[in-house]
Amino acid sequence: MSIEAKITQAVITAVKELYGADTDAKTVQLQKTKKEFEGDLTVVVFPFAKAARKGPEQAANEIGEYLKANEPLITSFNVIKGFLNLSIAQNYWLQSLAAINANDTFGTASATEESPLVMIEYSSPNTNKPLHLGHIRNNLLGFSLGEIVKANGQKLVKTNIVNDRGIHICKSMLAWQKFGNGETPASSGKKGDHLVGDYYVKFDQEYKAQIKELMAQGQSEEDAKRNAPMIVEAQEMLRKWEAGDEEVRNLWKTMNGWVYAGFDETYKKMGVDFDKIYYESQTYLEGKSKVEEGLAKGVFYRREDGSVWADLTNDGLDEKLLLRADGTSVYMTQDIGTAKLRFDDFPIDKMVYVVGNEQNYHFQVLSILLDKLGFKWGKDLVHFSYGMVELPEGKMKSREGTVVDADDLIEEMVGTARETSQELGKLDGCTEEEAENIARMVGLGALKYFILKVDPRKNMTFNPKESIDFNGNTGPFIQYTHARIKSVLRKAADMQLVATVDADAALNLSEKEISLVQMLADFPSIVKEAGDEYSPAVVANYVYDLAKEYNQFYHDHSILKEENEQLRAFRLTLSRNIAKVIKTGMSLLGIEVPERM
């Protein structure tokens, strides 16, 4: 039982004994005692003043006296207005540390047969361009959420839906056909996703030039956009694709194959993966049949032009198109089809979609439609809606080729980490292989941490220079703290110093030492909070606070040179477990921590 649970129970008993009143755990408000007051935990007494029929201050004193007399954990108390500050016996903190030390997987739980299955969809790329900075935030959030779900003892399936069909894919294909001269990733030395992305940009350039030309000939902008040969040909190519034209399908398979090879390389660099990948080319027909089924059941209706719609006015929304007049599907149809396939494949209890906040309305509608079609988790699907990410220079546009490419950014981060680490002497004494591995860990750690420490719901600006600082709220600062602790522990092993703490030792622990044990003890509730709120930022900021507190402790307290053997053992045990929790916490963010730097 945690200290909070024990004190809560003791307060409930005190209120019953002193005032004959029944109360529950929700009424007992506990918080950490503010630094300017003496104590470890503070009870807010105002809720009990009515039952006591006394002022909050008098009630606080009476409850404090009762707790001191009846609860061995409490050594003293003081009252500030209606707040009861309690000091906890030091051996409780020693026992807490001993329990944490004995548990290698402290803070995380394992799934059982009965655990619910959570499916998380993330990444969702298009096969007409490489992954960019926006995808990086999506992938990092999705992967980290998955790790947090597992740490909360739930089963996990990570999925990706690849948008591999549609007009945008045909644009790249057509441009390659017209201007590619047979170029391949092998002949050009380009990554496949980059090569295909270049032709997407090329299509847009040619298309714009044709629009300009047609407008100069007297056509309106709207007509020019519709009549430009490039778009007419791309639409024809899409029709051929849908009709199963062999030549178009073969080109489509070839170019998508180049893209998938490129994506796999980027995912590997990023350290993210999937249990199952779905492709919209396989799901859109499933979606069409589910819509036809909904039509037969009267859930949807057909308009005179043959298009199929859902009337959601009774749900406070508008009408939603599901099949166009020509029978072709829209994104919503594809998402319904994908949902059906997933439901067939896995016994899903909770479905989480990691998709940007510009799609909020889409998922509101999808939830209602899935519910109407009988998916038991439709109503409860979670749209993990996150904000946009930009660079200090501003917005990105893929059609114009001004997007921050994921591969380039990762390479730049690792390069900057290498230079910064060398300048600061962090790689001294490392072999070339070790130095390269540390540069990779630090560069990726800087990128991942900077993105994940921000509340996912907020828009953010990613600043590469700021992210790689070895001081402040950054990944490299936390990684360096872990390496520093590991160095202390190696020296202790070389000196053959014992690092097991006696839970009943009479030690005079400092405020900082007690505060660090308290912070460690909070880790399981932090993991739970991150899971409940779907927020990796909760873990990120906790790990930073822990690393920052440890650095202050390291600065103010001797560890290896401490002469009191039991106090030295306590400090080594404390250090070892702070490194353990930093490593676990960072792994929930998908970040590795070096053993030495």
ABEGO torsion letter per residue (X at the ends): XBAAAAAAAAAAAAAAAAAGBBBBAAABBBBBBBAABBEABBBBAAAAAAAAGBBAAAAAAAAAAAAAAABAABABBBBBEABBBBBBBAAAAAAAAAAAAABAABGBBBBBAABBBBBBBBGGBBAABBBBAAAAAAAAAAAAAAAAAAAAGBBBBBBBBBBABEAAAAAAAAAAAAAAGGBBAAAAGBBAAAAAAAAAAAAAAAAAAAAAAAAAAGBBAAAAAAABAAAAAAAAAAAAAAAGBAAAAAAAAAAAAAAAAAAAAAAAAAGBBBABBBBAAAAAAAAAAAAAAAAAAGABBBBAAGBBBBBAAAAGBBBBBABBAAGBBBAAAAAAAAAAAAAAABBBABBBBBBBAAAAAAAAAAAAAAAAAGBAAAAABBBBBBBBBBBAAEBBBAAAGABBBAAAAAAAAAAAAAAAAAAAGAABGBBAAAAAAAAAAAAAAAAAAAAAABBAABBBBBBAAAAABABEBBAAAAAAAAAAAAAAAAAAAAAGBBABBBAABBBBBBAAAAAAAAAAAAAAAAAAAAAAAGBAAAAAAAAAAAAAAAAAAAAABBAAABABAAAAAAAAAAAAAAAAAAAAAAAAAGBBBBABX
